[in-house]
Amino acid sequence: MFLTTWADTLNSSFQSLFFGLVDFIPNLIVAIIIFVVGWLIGAGLGRVVAQVISSLRVDAALRAAGVEKVMERAGFKLNSGAFLGMLVKWFFIVVFLVAALDVLGLTQVTIFLRAVVLGYLPQVIVAVLILLVAAVVADAAQRVVSGAAATANMRSANLLGSIARWSIWIFAVLAALNQLQVATGFVQTLFTGVVVAVALALGLSFGLGGQASAAKFLDKMREEIK
């Protein structure tokens, strides 16, 4: 009687295990397929993003801003395309991983990934995009402003170009920090201070560098009136 009871218990346990595996294996196969597809999509999109960023020559603009030297001191190599491509790749991998874990019924893990990874990683990607766009725009703005000021015979042409360039960089960094929700109140206060400082710097630059140009313009107007 005792042996029969143990045999029935073991038989019931093995049956439960078997039917549990039968129910679990199809879900596991589907989850693996979802994850592999997500990995392939993420890797492909990451490679495309890396190539697009590289073709825009963003790294050259970052080198002009001295970013490469800072990164080399920290032990990193400047490759903005590879970095952004990696972020995009892992974002899609995590998205498909969450879907795969949902199939397996691992609710707590998916909640954590949604809250921590998927909730914050897009903000990191946007912040990086802000800085990369700023690198290109700041470099172009410096050339345009310096060229326009030089054409107007302003002695502070290079200064104006530098002010335009670093103003864009500062605004971009503040926007990136705000996007990452880092010290939001402090960033907003600092943003206001930077706007005032840039306005004063531009006013002084135009005032000091534009005196000669303004004098020439006024002399020309007097001659035409006569």
trRosetta pair geometry for C-beta under 8 A, 3 or more apart (Angstrom, degrees):
i j d omega theta_ij theta_ji phi_ij phi_ji
1 4 5.7 -53 -147 34 28 114
1 5 6.6 30 153 -21 62 104
2 5 5.8 -54 -154 32 31 111
2 6 6.7 26 151 -14 64 105
3 6 5.8 -55 -149 39 34 110
3 7 6.1 36 153 -22 67 107
4 7 5.6 -54 -146 36 31 113
4 8 6.4 32 154 -19 64 105
5 8 5.8 -54 -149 36 30 110
5 9 6.4 31 152 -20 64 106
6 9 5.6 -54 -148 35 33 113
6 10 6.3 29 156 -15 67 105
7 10 5.9 -54 -145 39 30 107
7 11 6.1 31 155 -20 64 109
8 11 5.6 -55 -144 38 29 113
8 12 6.2 30 156 -20 64 107
9 12 5.8 -56 -150 36 28 110
9 13 6.4 28 152 -19 63 106
10 13 5.6 -54 -147 36 33 112
10 14 6.2 29 157 -16 67 106
11 14 6.0 -55 -145 39 29 107
11 15 6.2 30 154 -20 63 108
12 15 5.7 -55 -146 36 29 113
12 16 6.4 31 154 -19 64 105
13 16 5.8 -55 -150 35 30 110
13 17 6.3 29 152 -17 65 107
14 17 5.5 -53 -145 39 33 112
14 18 6.1 36 154 -23 66 106
15 18 5.7 -52 -144 35 30 112
15 19 6.3 21 160 -10 65 107
16 19 6.2 -59 -143 43 27 103
16 20 6.0 32 154 -23 63 110
17 20 5.6 -57 -147 36 28 115
17 21 6.4 27 155 -18 64 104
18 21 5.9 -56 -152 35 29 108
18 22 6.4 31 150 -21 64 106
19 22 5.3 -48 -144 35 37 117
19 23 6.4 34 155 -16 65 103
20 23 5.9 -58 -151 39 30 106
20 24 6.0 22 154 -17 67 115
21 24 5.5 -60 -136 42 31 108
21 25 5.9 38 166 -33 70 104
22 25 6.5 -40 -135 21 22 110
23 26 7.4 -66 -172 32 29 101
23 27 7.3 16 147 -5 62 115
24 27 5.7 -69 -159 44 41 110
24 28 5.9 42 150 -26 77 108
25 28 5.4 -53 -144 35 33 115
25 29 6.4 35 157 -21 66 102
26 29 5.7 -52 -148 34 33 111
26 30 6.4 31 154 -16 65 105
27 30 5.7 -55 -148 39 33 111
27 31 6.1 35 153 -21 66 107
27 103 5.3 176 -166 151 89 93
27 104 5.8 135 143 -97 116 54
27 105 7.6 2 173 -10 155 96
28 31 5.6 -54 -146 37 30 113
28 32 6.4 32 155 -20 65 104
28 104 6.9 59 -90 -99 60 103
29 32 5.8 -53 -149 35 30 110
29 33 6.5 31 152 -19 64 105
30 33 5.7 -54 -150 36 32 112
30 34 6.4 33 153 -20 65 105
30 100 8.0 178 116 -132 69 73
30 103 5.3 -138 101 -176 112 153
31 34 5.7 -53 -148 35 31 112
31 35 6.3 29 155 -17 65 107
31 100 3.9 97 -162 -166 81 87
31 101 7.2 88 -145 -63 124 28
31 103 4.5 -166 -77 76 90 127
31 104 5.2 22 -78 -45 156 101
32 35 5.8 -57 -147 38 30 110
32 36 6.2 29 156 -19 66 107
32 100 7.3 98 -55 -145 22 129
33 36 5.9 -56 -145 37 29 109
33 37 6.3 28 156 -17 64 108
34 37 5.9 -58 -149 38 27 110
34 38 6.3 27 153 -18 64 109
34 96 5.6 -173 154 -176 83 94
34 99 5.3 -127 170 105 140 110
34 100 4.4 -179 83 -80 119 87
34 103 6.7 150 7 -8 149 144
35 38 5.6 -56 -148 38 31 113
35 39 6.3 35 153 -23 65 104
35 93 8.0 44 -161 -162 73 75
35 96 5.8 145 -114 129 40 106
35 97 5.9 55 -117 -96 96 62
35 100 4.4 10 -54 -61 94 160
36 39 5.6 -50 -148 32 32 114
36 40 6.5 30 154 -17 64 104
37 40 5.9 -55 -150 37 31 109
37 41 6.3 28 154 -16 66 108
37 96 6.5 -159 82 -147 79 147
38 41 5.7 -55 -143 40 31 109
38 42 6.0 31 158 -18 66 110
38 92 6.0 -171 -170 146 83 82
38 93 5.5 122 136 -125 104 42
38 95 6.5 -166 -144 78 127 78
38 96 2.1 -138 -83 39 151 164
38 97 6.6 -145 96 -35 157 59
38 99 7.3 159 -60 43 139 118
38 100 7.5 -111 7 -29 139 115
39 42 5.8 -57 -144 40 26 110
39 43 6.2 25 158 -18 63 109
39 93 5.6 48 -98 -116 59 99
39 96 7.2 -118 -30 75 54 144
40 43 5.9 -55 -144 38 27 109
40 44 6.3 26 157 -18 63 109
41 44 5.8 -58 -148 38 28 110
41 45 6.2 20 159 -12 66 110
41 92 5.5 -119 106 156 99 141
41 96 7.3 128 46 -43 121 143
42 45 6.1 -59 -142 42 27 104
42 46 6.0 30 158 -21 64 111
42 88 7.2 174 -157 128 74 66
42 89 4.3 92 159 -162 93 57
42 90 6.7 97 -176 -61 137 18
42 91 7.2 173 -129 62 110 57
42 92 3.5 -175 -90 77 89 109
42 93 4.2 -49 -13 -47 172 79
42 96 7.4 -124 -32 12 116 124
43 46 5.7 -55 -144 37 27 114
43 47 6.4 28 156 -21 62 106
43 89 5.7 51 -90 -138 39 114
44 47 5.9 -56 -152 33 29 110
44 48 6.5 27 152 -18 64 105
45 48 5.6 -52 -148 36 36 112
45 49 6.3 36 155 -19 67 105
45 88 5.5 -118 122 142 103 119
45 89 6.8 171 75 -87 84 58
45 92 6.1 94 45 -14 138 154
46 49 5.8 -54 -147 37 31 110
46 50 6.3 33 154 -21 64 107
46 85 4.0 94 180 173 74 81
46 86 6.2 69 -156 -80 129 24
46 87 8.0 156 -120 54 101 41
46 88 4.9 171 -95 80 69 96
46 89 3.0 -3 -59 -59 144 102
46 90 7.9 67 -83 -13 137 58
46 92 7.9 -137 -40 28 94 120
47 50 5.7 -54 -148 35 31 113
47 51 6.5 29 155 -17 64 106
47 85 6.3 77 -76 -162 20 133
47 89 8.0 71 -26 -79 61 116
48 51 5.9 -58 -151 37 30 109
48 52 6.3 29 153 -20 66 107
48 85 7.8 158 57 -122 42 106
49 52 5.7 -55 -146 36 31 111
49 53 6.3 27 158 -15 66 107
49 81 7.2 171 126 -163 67 73
49 84 5.6 -121 146 117 120 99
49 85 4.5 169 81 -97 99 72
49 88 4.8 105 3 20 160 157
50 53 6.1 -57 -146 39 27 107
50 54 6.2 28 155 -19 63 110
50 81 4.1 92 -160 154 60 94
50 82 5.3 47 -132 -86 122 43
50 84 7.0 167 -86 71 60 82
50 85 3.2 -20 -53 -47 96 149
50 86 8.0 65 -73 -27 116 63
51 54 5.7 -56 -145 38 30 112
51 55 6.3 31 156 -22 65 106
51 81 6.9 107 -43 -173 15 135
52 55 5.8 -56 -150 34 29 110
52 56 6.8 28 152 -20 62 106
52 81 7.5 166 64 -132 52 107
53 56 5.8 -57 -154 32 34 112
53 58 5.5 -45 -178 14 84 134
53 80 5.7 -128 159 109 132 93
53 81 3.6 176 81 -101 111 80
53 84 5.6 122 -50 49 159 135
53 85 7.2 -134 21 -41 128 93
53 132 6.6 -57 -138 -161 113 149
54 57 7.8 37 171 -70 39 38
54 58 7.8 -83 -95 27 24 91
54 59 7.4 5 -124 -7 62 116
54 81 4.0 -23 -48 -47 82 164
56 132 8.0 74 93 164 141 111
56 136 6.5 -53 160 -84 113 140
57 60 4.6 -12 171 18 96 121
57 61 7.0 102 124 -16 79 90
57 136 7.9 107 82 -105 75 100
58 61 5.7 -57 -160 38 43 110
58 62 6.3 41 146 -19 73 106
58 80 5.0 -82 101 70 124 147
58 81 7.2 144 44 -52 117 82
58 132 5.0 -10 -152 -160 149 94
58 135 5.4 82 -165 86 84 135
58 136 6.0 -63 -109 -55 76 99
59 62 5.4 -55 -147 39 36 113
59 63 6.3 42 152 -24 68 101
59 68 7.7 67 -175 -74 86 114
59 78 5.7 127 -146 138 103 110
59 79 6.9 -12 -93 -115 133 37
59 80 5.6 -168 -74 13 77 103
59 81 7.5 -61 -40 -10 110 94
60 63 5.7 -49 -149 31 32 113
60 64 6.6 35 150 -21 62 102
60 139 7.8 65 110 -117 86 169
61 64 5.6 -50 -152 32 35 114
61 65 6.7 28 151 -13 64 106
61 135 3.9 124 110 155 120 92
61 136 5.3 -141 -29 -83 169 44
61 138 7.0 123 -179 64 117 91
61 139 4.1 -112 -128 -26 102 142
62 65 5.7 -59 -151 40 36 108
62 67 4.1 -57 178 46 92 136
62 68 6.4 111 121 -43 94 82
62 78 6.2 -179 106 -162 131 132
62 80 6.3 149 -21 -41 153 131
62 135 4.9 -25 -65 -140 73 144
63 66 7.7 53 -180 -67 34 19
63 67 6.9 -84 -77 49 28 83
63 68 4.6 10 -110 -12 74 131
63 78 6.9 143 -72 108 84 167
64 139 5.7 88 67 -107 150 113
65 135 6.4 -108 -5 -129 140 86
65 138 6.9 48 -80 98 125 140
65 139 7.7 -99 -45 -67 96 92
65 165 7.7 -165 -100 166 94 115
65 169 6.5 152 -140 -101 135 141
66 69 5.4 -41 -169 32 74 115
66 70 6.5 75 137 -20 81 100
67 70 5.8 -60 -156 38 39 111
67 71 6.2 33 152 -17 72 109
67 78 6.5 111 110 -112 97 129
67 135 7.7 -47 -9 -110 147 124
68 71 5.8 -60 -148 40 31 109
68 72 6.2 33 155 -22 67 107
68 78 4.3 -64 -110 -26 84 148
69 72 5.7 -53 -145 35 30 111
69 73 6.6 33 154 -20 63 103
70 73 5.9 -55 -155 32 31 112
70 74 6.7 20 151 -10 63 109
71 74 5.6 -61 -150 43 36 107
71 76 4.3 -77 -178 78 93 100
71 77 7.0 107 133 -130 121 3
71 78 5.2 128 63 -66 151 82
72 75 7.6 58 -174 -68 32 15
72 76 7.2 -105 -77 64 28 53
72 77 7.4 48 -92 -99 72 47
72 78 7.7 -46 -47 -23 84 95
79 82 4.1 13 129 26 119 117
79 83 6.2 141 94 -22 71 88
80 83 5.6 -57 -146 38 33 113
80 84 6.2 24 161 -12 70 107
80 128 7.8 164 -161 -180 92 105
80 132 5.7 140 172 -106 140 111
80 135 7.8 -126 -74 24 168 162
81 84 6.3 -59 -144 41 26 101
81 85 5.9 27 157 -19 63 114
82 85 5.6 -57 -142 41 27 115
82 86 6.2 34 156 -25 63 105
83 86 5.8 -53 -152 30 28 112
83 87 6.8 27 151 -17 62 102
83 128 7.0 -151 120 -151 110 142
84 87 5.6 -50 -152 33 37 113
84 88 6.5 36 152 -16 67 104
84 125 7.2 95 -149 -142 83 78
84 128 5.4 175 -97 132 94 137
84 129 7.3 97 -130 -72 132 70
84 132 6.9 -12 -57 -46 145 152
85 88 5.8 -55 -148 39 33 110
85 89 6.1 38 152 -24 66 107
86 89 5.5 -52 -145 34 31 116
86 90 6.4 18 162 -9 65 107
87 90 6.3 -63 -146 42 26 100
87 91 6.2 33 154 -27 63 107
87 121 6.9 172 -169 -172 91 97
87 124 6.3 -143 -144 110 135 110
87 125 5.1 168 136 -91 132 88
87 128 6.5 157 9 19 164 157
88 91 5.6 -53 -148 29 30 116
88 92 6.8 20 160 -10 64 104
88 125 6.7 95 -73 -123 70 131
89 92 6.5 -69 -160 39 26 100
89 93 6.3 23 150 -18 65 112
90 93 5.2 -50 -139 39 39 116
90 94 6.1 41 160 -21 69 103
90 121 7.4 -130 103 -147 98 145
91 94 6.1 -58 -152 36 26 107
91 95 6.5 30 150 -23 62 106
91 118 7.7 105 -153 -114 78 68
91 121 5.1 175 -102 134 94 135
91 122 7.0 96 -136 -72 136 66
91 125 6.7 -9 -55 -50 149 140
92 95 5.4 -47 -146 31 37 117
92 96 6.5 28 158 -10 67 104
93 96 6.2 -62 -152 42 29 102
93 97 6.1 34 149 -25 65 109
94 97 5.2 -51 -142 36 34 117
94 98 6.4 41 156 -24 65 99
94 113 6.1 -169 -175 -174 103 117
94 117 5.1 -125 -171 137 154 140
94 118 6.2 -166 121 -65 122 86
94 121 7.1 128 46 1 151 164
95 98 6.0 -53 -157 29 28 111
95 99 6.9 25 147 -14 61 104
95 118 6.7 103 -87 -104 72 120
96 99 5.4 -49 -150 37 40 115
96 100 6.3 44 150 -22 68 103
97 100 5.5 -52 -147 36 34 113
97 101 6.3 31 154 -16 66 105
97 113 6.9 -133 99 -157 108 163
98 101 5.8 -55 -145 39 30 109
98 102 6.4 39 151 -26 63 103
98 110 5.0 102 -153 -137 82 90
98 113 5.1 -159 -88 99 102 136
98 114 6.3 96 -133 -63 144 84
98 118 6.8 -13 -40 -38 153 140
99 102 5.6 -50 -152 29 32 117
99 103 6.9 36 150 -22 62 99
100 103 5.7 -50 -158 28 36 113
100 104 6.8 24 148 -9 65 106
101 104 5.5 -58 -149 43 39 108
101 106 4.4 -72 -173 60 96 113
101 109 5.3 -108 -172 91 149 118
101 110 4.8 180 99 -65 121 97
101 113 7.4 120 37 14 152 145
102 105 7.5 43 -179 -72 32 26
102 106 7.7 -89 -69 50 24 69
102 107 7.8 62 -118 -94 61 57
102 110 5.5 73 -68 -93 77 158
106 109 4.4 -3 142 30 113 119
106 110 6.2 128 97 -21 77 92
107 110 5.9 -64 -150 39 31 108
107 111 6.3 33 156 -23 68 105
108 111 5.7 -51 -149 32 31 113
108 112 6.6 32 153 -18 63 104
109 112 5.7 -55 -153 35 33 112
109 113 6.4 28 153 -16 67 107
110 113 5.7 -54 -143 39 34 109
110 114 6.1 35 157 -20 67 106
111 114 5.9 -56 -147 37 27 110
111 115 6.2 18 159 -13 64 112
112 115 6.1 -64 -145 41 26 104
112 116 5.8 -7 172 8 67 118
113 116 6.6 -65 -124 51 21 90
113 117 4.9 -27 -162 32 64 121
113 118 6.3 56 142 -8 74 101
114 117 7.5 -21 -62 54 9 80
114 118 5.0 -35 -136 48 44 124
114 119 6.5 68 149 -37 53 96
115 118 7.8 44 4 53 15 84
115 119 5.3 -10 -169 -8 29 141
116 119 6.4 44 -20 38 4 108
116 120 6.6 -33 174 9 41 119
117 120 6.8 -85 -148 44 15 90
117 121 5.6 13 174 -25 63 120
118 121 6.3 -42 -113 30 26 111
118 122 7.4 30 -176 -16 54 101
119 122 8.0 -80 174 26 16 99
120 123 5.6 -60 -163 37 49 114
120 124 6.5 50 145 -23 77 102
121 124 5.4 -51 -151 32 39 114
121 125 6.5 41 153 -20 68 101
122 125 5.5 -52 -149 34 37 113
122 126 6.4 36 154 -18 68 103
123 126 5.7 -51 -146 37 33 110
123 127 6.3 36 153 -21 65 106
123 179 5.5 172 -168 154 87 85
123 180 5.8 133 143 -102 115 49
123 181 7.2 -21 -176 -3 157 97
124 127 5.7 -54 -148 36 31 113
124 128 6.4 31 154 -18 65 105
124 180 6.9 57 -89 -102 59 99
125 128 5.8 -55 -150 36 30 110
125 129 6.4 32 151 -20 64 106
126 129 5.6 -53 -149 36 33 114
126 130 6.5 40 151 -25 65 101
126 179 5.3 -140 101 -172 111 143
127 130 5.6 -48 -152 28 33 115
127 131 6.8 27 153 -14 63 104
127 176 4.0 92 -158 -154 90 85
127 177 7.8 96 -136 -49 124 25
127 179 4.5 -177 -78 85 88 130
127 180 5.2 21 -73 -48 153 98
128 131 5.9 -57 -153 38 34 108
128 132 6.3 31 152 -19 68 108
128 176 7.7 89 -55 -134 27 121
129 132 5.7 -56 -143 38 32 110
129 133 6.2 31 159 -16 67 106
130 133 6.1 -58 -148 39 26 107
130 134 6.2 28 152 -21 62 110
130 172 5.4 168 149 -160 92 85
130 175 5.2 -145 -173 104 148 115
130 176 4.8 -170 78 -76 132 86
130 179 6.5 172 -11 -9 147 151
131 134 5.5 -54 -146 36 31 116
131 135 6.6 41 153 -29 63 98
131 172 5.6 123 -103 153 51 120
131 173 7.2 57 -101 -85 98 58
131 176 5.5 22 -50 -72 98 147
132 135 5.7 -44 -154 22 33 115
132 136 7.1 26 152 -10 62 101
133 136 6.1 -59 -157 38 36 106
133 137 6.0 26 153 -12 71 113
133 172 7.5 -171 77 -124 81 127
134 137 5.7 -60 -136 46 31 106
134 138 5.6 34 164 -24 69 111
134 168 5.5 170 -157 148 89 95
134 169 6.0 122 156 -104 123 47
134 171 7.5 -175 -121 78 128 81
134 172 3.2 0 -84 -89 159 161
134 173 7.9 -148 107 -35 172 60
135 138 6.2 -53 -139 35 20 109
135 139 6.6 19 159 -16 57 109
136 139 6.1 -61 -154 35 27 108
136 140 6.4 19 155 -12 65 111
137 140 5.8 -61 -148 42 31 108
137 141 5.9 32 155 -23 68 110
137 168 5.7 -148 106 -171 103 148
138 141 5.7 -53 -140 37 28 112
138 142 6.4 33 158 -23 62 103
138 164 7.6 163 -149 126 64 73
138 165 4.6 82 178 -153 93 68
138 166 7.5 82 -155 -60 125 24
138 168 4.1 -168 -90 82 88 130
138 169 5.3 46 -103 -52 156 84
138 172 7.6 -85 -45 -8 122 140
139 142 6.0 -52 -153 29 28 111
139 143 6.9 24 153 -14 61 105
139 165 7.1 54 -82 -126 31 110
140 143 5.9 -59 -155 37 34 109
140 144 6.2 29 154 -17 69 109
141 144 5.8 -57 -142 39 32 109
141 145 5.9 24 163 -13 69 111
141 161 7.8 157 123 -152 66 66
141 164 4.6 -142 142 146 110 117
141 165 6.0 169 83 -82 101 57
141 168 5.8 132 34 -29 154 146
142 145 6.2 -59 -140 42 24 104
142 146 5.9 20 163 -14 63 114
142 161 4.2 74 -164 177 70 94
142 162 6.7 46 -130 -78 110 33
142 164 5.8 174 -86 80 52 105
142 165 3.9 15 -69 -63 113 116
143 146 6.1 -60 -141 42 23 107
143 147 6.0 22 161 -18 62 113
143 161 7.1 69 -60 -143 17 125
144 147 5.9 -61 -147 39 24 110
144 148 6.2 20 158 -17 63 109
144 164 7.9 -108 68 129 88 162
145 148 5.9 -55 -143 38 28 108
145 149 6.1 24 159 -15 64 110
145 157 8.0 165 131 -167 70 67
145 160 5.2 -137 153 129 113 98
145 161 4.7 165 85 -97 100 61
145 163 7.9 -111 134 64 156 83
145 164 4.3 145 -4 -8 161 157
146 149 5.9 -58 -144 41 27 108
146 150 6.1 28 156 -20 64 109
146 157 5.0 85 -156 158 64 91
146 158 5.9 37 -128 -99 114 43
146 160 6.6 163 -86 77 54 89
146 161 3.2 0 -57 -63 99 139
147 150 5.7 -56 -144 37 28 110
147 151 6.3 32 155 -22 64 105
147 157 7.9 100 -47 -171 11 122
148 151 5.7 -52 -150 33 31 113
148 152 6.5 21 153 -10 63 108
149 152 5.7 -61 -150 43 33 106
149 154 4.3 -73 -176 56 87 126
149 156 6.9 -78 175 89 141 62
149 157 3.6 169 103 -118 111 76
149 160 4.8 135 -57 51 158 144
149 161 7.0 -129 26 -41 131 86
149 209 7.1 6 -169 137 121 142
150 153 7.5 38 -180 -78 36 26
150 154 7.1 -89 -75 48 26 77
150 157 4.2 62 -62 -135 73 163
152 210 7.6 -14 132 -118 127 89
152 213 5.3 28 156 -130 93 153
153 212 6.7 -100 127 106 105 113
153 213 5.3 152 77 -89 92 98
153 216 7.3 18 76 23 144 156
154 157 5.2 130 82 -63 90 78
154 160 7.1 29 110 -9 139 140
154 206 8.0 -46 -141 -125 142 53
154 209 4.3 59 -180 149 99 109
154 210 5.6 -23 -117 -84 112 64
154 212 7.7 160 -117 57 46 99
154 213 5.6 -38 -78 -25 75 138
155 208 7.8 -83 69 130 110 83
155 209 4.9 -147 58 -138 72 82
155 212 6.7 79 -21 19 107 132
156 159 4.2 -48 -173 45 89 122
156 160 5.6 97 124 -28 89 92
156 205 4.8 -163 131 -163 149 86
156 206 7.9 -123 67 -71 135 27
156 208 6.1 81 -39 90 141 97
156 209 2.9 -104 18 -73 108 141
156 210 7.9 -63 35 -33 112 64
157 160 5.9 -56 -151 34 28 109
157 161 6.5 28 153 -17 63 107
157 209 7.3 167 -39 -173 49 145
158 161 5.6 -54 -150 37 33 113
158 162 6.3 33 153 -19 66 105
159 162 5.7 -55 -149 37 31 110
159 163 6.3 33 152 -21 65 105
159 205 5.4 -164 113 -128 118 119
159 209 6.9 -170 54 -55 124 143
160 163 5.6 -52 -147 34 32 113
160 164 6.4 33 154 -19 65 104
160 202 7.5 72 -129 -127 85 74
160 205 5.2 145 -80 155 82 144
160 206 7.8 76 -97 -65 122 69
160 209 7.0 -111 -39 52 113 163
161 164 5.8 -54 -150 35 31 111
161 165 6.3 30 153 -19 65 108
162 165 5.6 -55 -146 37 32 113
162 166 6.1 15 164 -5 68 110
163 166 6.4 -63 -140 46 25 97
163 167 5.9 32 159 -27 63 111
163 198 6.9 136 180 -146 102 82
163 201 5.4 -178 -131 128 132 126
163 202 6.2 163 140 -77 150 74
163 205 6.3 -117 -11 -34 155 159
164 167 5.8 -56 -145 32 24 114
164 168 6.7 23 158 -17 60 105
165 168 6.2 -64 -162 33 27 107
165 169 6.6 22 149 -16 65 109
166 169 5.1 -49 -144 38 42 116
166 170 6.1 44 156 -22 70 101
167 170 5.9 -53 -147 35 29 109
167 171 6.4 26 156 -14 63 108
167 194 7.7 145 -139 163 72 106
167 198 4.8 83 -116 -125 119 137
168 171 5.9 -57 -147 40 29 109
168 172 6.1 31 154 -22 65 109
169 172 5.7 -58 -147 36 29 112
169 173 6.3 28 156 -19 65 105
170 173 5.9 -53 -148 35 31 109
170 174 6.4 27 155 -15 64 107
170 194 5.3 -168 139 -156 136 145
170 198 7.9 -167 60 -62 141 123
171 174 5.8 -58 -148 40 31 110
171 175 6.1 32 153 -20 66 108
171 191 7.5 75 -122 -136 68 93
171 194 7.2 -179 -73 118 68 142
172 175 5.6 -55 -145 38 30 111
172 176 6.2 32 154 -21 65 105
173 176 5.6 -53 -147 35 30 112
173 177 6.4 30 154 -17 64 105
174 177 5.7 -53 -147 37 32 111
174 178 6.3 33 153 -19 64 107
174 187 5.4 148 -158 -169 84 98
174 190 6.4 -159 -114 97 122 109
174 191 4.9 137 169 -85 153 95
174 194 7.0 -143 -39 18 151 155
175 178 5.6 -54 -147 38 31 113
175 179 6.3 37 151 -23 64 104
176 179 5.5 -51 -149 33 32 115
176 180 6.5 22 154 -10 64 107
177 180 5.8 -60 -147 44 32 106
177 182 4.6 -84 -166 61 84 111
177 183 7.0 -25 166 55 120 87
177 187 5.0 -172 104 -106 120 139
178 181 7.3 32 -179 -79 35 35
178 182 7.7 -90 -67 44 22 71
178 184 6.2 82 -131 -125 72 76
178 187 5.1 -170 -71 122 84 150
178 188 7.4 90 -102 -62 120 75
178 191 8.0 13 -53 -51 132 138
181 184 5.9 -26 -150 -58 59 109
182 187 7.0 94 86 -47 73 132
183 186 4.0 -24 158 40 113 120
183 187 5.7 127 100 -28 81 90
184 187 5.7 -58 -146 35 28 112
184 188 6.5 26 158 -19 64 105
185 188 5.9 -55 -150 34 30 109
185 189 6.5 27 154 -15 64 106
186 189 5.8 -57 -150 39 33 110
186 190 6.1 31 153 -18 67 109
187 190 5.6 -56 -144 40 30 112
187 191 6.2 39 153 -28 64 104
188 191 5.5 -47 -147 29 31 117
188 192 6.8 33 153 -18 61 100
189 192 5.9 -53 -157 32 33 111
189 193 6.6 30 149 -15 65 107
190 193 5.6 -56 -150 39 36 113
190 194 6.2 38 152 -23 68 104
191 194 5.7 -53 -147 34 30 111
191 195 6.6 34 153 -22 63 102
192 195 5.8 -52 -152 31 32 113
192 196 6.7 28 153 -15 64 105
193 196 5.8 -57 -152 37 34 110
193 197 6.2 32 153 -19 68 109
194 197 5.5 -55 -144 39 33 112
194 198 6.1 32 158 -19 68 106
195 198 6.0 -55 -146 37 27 108
195 199 6.4 28 155 -20 62 108
196 199 5.8 -57 -150 35 30 112
196 200 6.5 27 154 -16 65 106
197 200 5.8 -57 -150 38 31 109
197 201 6.2 31 153 -20 66 108
198 201 5.5 -54 -144 37 32 112
198 202 6.2 31 157 -17 66 105
199 202 6.0 -54 -146 37 28 108
199 203 6.3 30 154 -20 62 108
200 203 5.6 -56 -147 37 31 113
200 204 6.3 27 157 -16 66 106
201 204 5.9 -56 -147 38 29 108
201 205 6.2 29 154 -20 64 109
202 205 5.6 -55 -144 37 31 112
202 206 6.2 26 160 -13 66 106
203 206 6.1 -57 -145 40 27 104
203 207 6.0 26 156 -20 63 113
204 207 5.5 -58 -142 39 29 112
204 208 5.9 14 165 -8 68 110
205 208 6.3 -60 -139 44 24 97
205 209 5.5 -5 173 9 64 120
206 209 6.4 -62 -119 54 20 92
206 210 4.7 0 -176 -3 62 132
207 210 6.6 -36 -93 43 9 98
207 211 7.1 33 165 -54 47 91
208 211 6.6 -38 -165 -13 25 110
209 212 8.0 -55 174 25 43 95
209 213 7.8 20 135 5 68 115
210 213 5.0 -61 -155 49 64 112
210 214 5.4 67 145 -28 87 104
211 214 5.8 -58 -145 37 26 109
211 215 6.3 27 156 -20 63 107
212 215 5.7 -55 -150 34 30 112
212 216 6.5 30 153 -17 64 105
213 216 5.8 -54 -150 36 32 111
213 217 6.3 33 152 -20 65 107
214 217 5.6 -54 -147 36 33 113
214 218 6.3 31 155 -18 66 105
215 218 5.9 -55 -147 37 30 109
215 219 6.4 31 154 -19 64 106
216 219 5.7 -55 -148 36 31 112
216 220 6.4 32 154 -20 64 106
217 220 5.7 -55 -150 35 31 112
217 221 6.5 32 151 -19 64 105
218 221 5.6 -52 -148 35 34 112
218 222 6.5 37 152 -21 65 102
219 222 5.7 -52 -150 33 33 112
219 223 6.5 33 152 -19 64 104
220 223 5.8 -53 -151 34 33 112
220 224 6.5 31 153 -17 65 106
221 224 5.8 -56 -149 37 32 110
221 225 6.4 34 153 -22 65 105
222 225 5.7 -55 -149 34 32 111
222 226 6.5 30 154 -18 65 105
223 226 5.8 -55 -150 35 32 109
